[in-house]
């Protein structure tokens, strides 16, 4: 094809095939992991194992998206073997982050019951720290999120496994697997516990930088668990309220920090927490719209506000493009892309603006070629081609764009 890709080239398609992991790139990456795992010890080695498993999971997701069943089976076997080997190591037996990734891997491979067993085992063997343990919160949040995705509607969700997981997290005692029902009194107690825990976190001032980093992680997980709990037991508005409260509080404390210290170092950790909370917020709105009738505007507003603030967040851009595809008017999205590209140096807005136009072009071509007799084409195709070329031209003239191989490859690919 004229070039060799290492690792991912997801955005490019060669004929009908997506360019994924090529053999040489894969060998190179595996060699790097093997060599590093012999050099590292202790905490570093555990962190490397986490990175390695995340990489394996990304390949599984790639196979799922490409709908390659055979490849998925083989990839799943390799990834599971690796995960089990990691967990056998004495240092990793109590590492909740690794257990979490292993359970997630099983879930992605479609082994829901096995995944639940892994989650339950991890939660049962974990030291009881309740809401004060960041890893425990993170594990419970993922478990609950996956369970929620199986729900077809929010009716009767109070009795679901997700609510059981989130109430057990607040009880500070040993975890008991789900037996099919949740006691209303436990739900009320859990809500009080979450409320107090969140207020404590938001009013606390971190002593050291390390405290600050741990605190922001913990705060994100806590807000995620509490909002999901409210969503399942009260409704979507109660969940959105928690995200709004947490975001407002973080913005205020972030700006105060700047005024007090006279510099920006304090706020640097806040955007990470704010960004993560925004992501949880928009994902929950997207999920809610999928399973019930809900207006699009709250989601659109949340996305446009957060993208002005975090123009390089790819997940938020993906969500934005996804909802814009549903609307027939492109002008609003084009104006938004234009305003963001003017106010930031990051390349993501350019890349996603190009992708949005290419999707639109694909759609119009599909309609024009449909074999249904006479079609009155409302969107002239040449206009879109010229617009995409203009976007490419502007993007490669920017400082970052000129040095981005992906952008040049996409441009060449489009011109061909």
Secondary structure, DSSP 8 states (H G I E B T S, - for coil): --S---S--TT-EETTEE----HHHHHHHHHHHHHHHHH--HHHHHHHHHHHHHHHHHHHHHHHHHT-HHHHHHHHHHHHHHHHHHHHSGGGTT-HHHHHHHHHHHHHTT-HHHHHHHHHHHHHHS---GGG-HHHHHHHHHHHHHHHHT-S-STTGGGSHHHHHHHHHHS-S------S---HHHHHHHHHHHHHHHHHHHH---SSHHHHHHHHHHHHHHHHHHHHHHHHHT-HHHHHHHHHHHHHHHHHHHHHHHHHHSSSTTHHHHHHHHHHHHHHHHHHHHHHHHHS---SHHHHHHHHHHHHH-TT-HHHHHHHHHHHTT-S--HHHHHHHHHHHHH---SHHHHHHHHHHHHHHHHHHHHHH--SS-----S-HHHHHHHHHHHHHHHHHSHHHHT-HHHHHHHHHHH-
